[in-house]
Amino acid sequence: MALRVITVDDSKTMRDMVSHTLKTAGYDVLEAEDGKKALDVLNGQAADVVITDLNMPNMNGLELIKALRLLPAYKTTPILMLTTEADETKKNAGREAGATGWIVKPFNPEKLISVVKRVAGG
């Protein structure tokens, strides 16, 4: 069975690019446009890896990570930040919130797939 990844980004174009890249590599992909929607989606089905943007309306990436880390099912789930932010203080905030890794946009599709494979343990 394919690993399931959720991509959370307020940009439909970015969600489409991430989704297409991962589906081409054989992953099952869920999508949400912000942290609140992601929590709703994940309430009904589990994801093996979470990829989230940092800057989004309603609930940003850091708030989403903190909320997920409070849920028993997501205590150890790999969570990747995919954002235009490359600032060290933002990366540290992401790590403190519980992010597993950080990928800067625009992303390289092969690199995204290799990072997802690595954090998913496959």
C-alpha positions as CSV (number, residue, x, y, z in Angstrom):
1,M,0.0,0.0,0.0
2,A,1.3,3.5,-0.9
3,L,2.4,5.8,1.8
4,R,0.1,8.8,2.3
5,V,1.4,12.3,2.3
6,I,-0.7,15.5,3.0
7,T,0.5,18.7,1.4
8,V,-0.7,21.9,3.1
9,D,-0.3,25.2,1.3
10,D,-2.6,28.2,0.6
11,S,-1.3,28.2,-3.0
12,K,-3.2,25.8,-5.2
13,T,-0.4,25.9,-7.8
14,M,2.1,24.8,-5.1
15,R,-0.2,22.0,-3.8
16,D,-0.7,20.8,-7.4
17,M,3.0,20.7,-8.1
18,V,3.8,18.9,-4.8
19,S,0.8,16.5,-5.4
20,H,1.8,15.8,-9.0
21,T,5.5,15.2,-8.0
22,L,4.5,12.8,-5.2
23,K,1.8,10.9,-7.1
24,T,4.3,10.3,-9.9
25,A,6.6,8.7,-7.4
26,G,3.8,6.4,-6.2
27,Y,2.5,8.2,-3.1
28,D,-1.1,8.7,-2.1
29,V,-1.6,12.5,-1.6
30,L,-4.1,14.5,0.4
31,E,-4.4,18.3,0.1
32,A,-5.4,21.2,2.4
33,E,-5.2,24.9,1.9
34,D,-4.3,25.8,5.5
35,G,-3.6,24.3,8.9
36,K,-7.3,24.2,10.0
37,K,-8.3,22.4,6.9
38,A,-5.4,20.0,7.3
39,L,-6.6,19.1,10.8
40,D,-10.1,18.5,9.4
41,V,-8.7,16.2,6.6
42,L,-6.4,14.3,9.1
43,N,-9.3,13.8,11.4
44,G,-10.8,11.4,8.9
45,Q,-7.7,9.7,7.6
46,A,-4.1,9.4,8.6
47,A,-1.0,10.6,6.8
48,D,2.5,9.0,7.0
49,V,4.2,12.3,6.1
50,V,3.0,16.0,6.4
51,I,4.4,18.7,4.1
52,T,3.3,22.2,5.2
53,D,4.0,25.7,4.1
54,L,4.9,28.2,6.8
55,N,2.8,31.3,5.9
56,M,-0.9,30.6,5.5
57,P,-4.1,32.2,6.6
58,N,-6.3,30.7,9.5
59,M,-3.6,28.5,10.9
60,N,0.1,28.8,9.8
61,G,2.6,26.0,9.5
62,L,4.1,26.4,13.0
63,E,0.6,26.3,14.6
64,L,-0.3,23.2,12.5
65,I,2.9,21.4,13.6
66,K,2.3,22.3,17.3
67,A,-1.3,21.1,17.0
68,L,-0.3,17.8,15.3
69,R,2.5,17.1,17.8
70,L,-0.2,17.2,20.6
71,L,-2.1,14.3,18.9
72,P,-0.9,10.8,19.8
73,A,-1.1,9.7,16.2
74,Y,1.3,12.5,15.1
75,K,3.9,12.6,17.9
76,T,6.5,11.0,15.7
77,T,5.1,11.5,12.2
78,P,7.7,13.2,9.9
79,I,6.6,16.8,9.2
80,L,8.5,18.8,6.5
81,M,8.3,22.6,6.1
82,L,8.1,23.6,2.4
83,T,8.4,27.4,2.3
84,T,10.1,30.3,0.7
85,E,11.6,31.2,4.1
86,A,15.3,30.3,4.5
87,D,15.9,32.4,7.6
88,E,17.7,30.5,10.4
89,T,15.4,31.9,13.2
90,K,12.4,30.6,11.2
91,K,14.1,27.2,10.8
92,N,14.8,27.1,14.5
93,A,11.2,28.0,15.3
94,G,10.1,25.2,13.0
95,R,12.4,22.7,14.7
96,E,11.2,23.9,18.1
97,A,7.6,23.4,17.0
98,G,8.5,19.8,16.0
99,A,9.4,20.0,12.2
100,T,11.5,17.1,11.0
101,G,13.0,19.0,8.0
102,W,12.9,22.1,5.9
103,I,12.8,22.5,2.1
104,V,13.0,25.9,0.5
105,K,10.8,26.8,-2.5
106,P,11.1,26.5,-5.4
107,F,11.7,22.9,-4.7
108,N,13.6,20.3,-6.8
109,P,11.1,17.4,-7.5
110,E,13.8,14.7,-7.2
111,K,15.1,16.2,-3.9
112,L,11.5,16.4,-2.5
113,I,10.9,12.7,-3.3
114,S,14.3,11.7,-1.8
115,V,13.6,13.7,1.4
116,V,10.1,12.2,1.7
117,K,11.5,8.7,1.2
118,R,14.2,9.3,3.8
119,V,11.9,10.7,6.5
120,A,9.2,8.0,5.8
121,G,11.8,5.3,6.4
122,G,11.6,3.9,2.8
